[in-house]
Amino acid sequence: MTTDTVVLYSAGWCGDCRRAKSWLTTNAIPFTEIDVENDPESRAIAMALAEGRRTIPVLLLPGGGVLVEPTNAELATALG
C-alpha cells in the first residue's frame, strides 16, 4: 500500500494520536487523518499495517513505510 501524503490512523481519545497530529501540523507535513474509533474497516487496515497490533497512531508514509506509535524523534527522522 502506498500513498502520496501521510495517512494518520487515529482516534480522538488517543493522546499519542493528538501528539503526532500536532507534530505533523507544526512541521507543515500534509496528512490525511482517518478516525478508526467508529470505522471497523479503517481499524482493520490500521491493524494490518501494524502487523496485527491494536495500537494507534499508525502512520502510512509516502512510499509505503509505516510507523506505529512513533515518538516525535522518529517522526522527525522519517519525515524531516
C-alpha positions as CSV (number, residue, x, y, z in Angstrom):
1,M,0.0,0.0,0.0
2,T,1.4,3.4,-1.0
3,T,0.2,7.0,-0.7
4,D,1.3,10.4,-1.8
5,T,0.9,12.0,1.6
6,V,1.0,10.8,5.2
7,V,-2.1,8.9,6.4
8,L,-2.7,9.1,10.1
9,Y,-4.9,6.4,11.6
10,S,-6.1,7.7,15.0
11,A,-8.9,8.3,17.5
12,G,-9.9,11.4,19.3
13,W,-9.3,9.9,22.8
14,C,-5.7,8.9,22.0
15,G,-3.1,11.2,23.5
16,D,-0.3,9.8,21.2
17,C,-2.5,10.5,18.2
18,R,-3.0,14.1,19.3
19,R,0.7,14.5,19.8
20,A,1.5,13.0,16.4
21,K,-1.1,15.2,14.7
22,S,0.3,18.3,16.5
23,W,3.8,17.4,15.3
24,L,2.7,17.0,11.7
25,T,0.8,20.3,11.8
26,T,3.6,22.2,13.5
27,N,6.1,20.9,10.9
28,A,3.8,21.6,8.0
29,I,3.6,18.0,6.9
30,P,0.4,17.4,4.9
31,F,-1.6,14.5,6.1
32,T,-5.0,12.8,5.9
33,E,-6.5,11.7,9.3
34,I,-8.7,8.6,9.5
35,D,-10.6,8.1,12.7
36,V,-10.6,4.4,13.5
37,E,-12.9,4.6,16.5
38,N,-16.2,4.1,14.7
39,D,-14.9,2.7,11.4
40,P,-14.3,-1.1,11.6
41,E,-12.8,-1.1,8.0
42,S,-10.3,1.6,8.8
43,R,-9.5,0.0,12.1
44,A,-8.8,-3.3,10.3
45,I,-6.5,-1.5,7.8
46,A,-4.6,0.1,10.7
47,M,-4.2,-3.2,12.4
48,A,-2.9,-4.8,9.2
49,L,-0.4,-2.0,8.8
50,A,0.7,-2.5,12.4
51,E,1.2,-6.3,11.8
52,G,-1.8,-7.2,13.9
53,R,-1.2,-4.9,16.8
54,R,-4.2,-3.0,18.2
55,T,-2.3,0.3,18.8
56,I,-2.6,3.8,17.4
57,P,-1.4,6.0,16.0
58,V,-0.4,4.2,12.8
59,L,1.1,6.4,10.1
60,L,1.3,5.2,6.5
61,L,4.1,7.2,4.8
62,P,4.6,8.2,1.2
63,G,6.3,5.3,-0.5
64,G,4.6,2.7,1.8
65,G,6.6,3.0,5.1
66,V,4.7,2.5,8.3
67,L,5.2,4.0,11.8
68,V,3.4,2.6,14.8
69,E,3.2,4.8,17.9
70,P,6.2,6.9,16.8
71,T,7.9,9.3,19.0
72,N,8.5,12.9,17.8
73,A,12.1,12.0,17.2
74,E,11.0,9.0,15.0
75,L,8.6,11.3,13.1
76,A,11.4,13.8,12.5
77,T,13.7,11.1,11.2
78,A,11.1,9.6,8.9
79,L,9.6,12.9,7.7
80,G,12.1,15.7,8.5
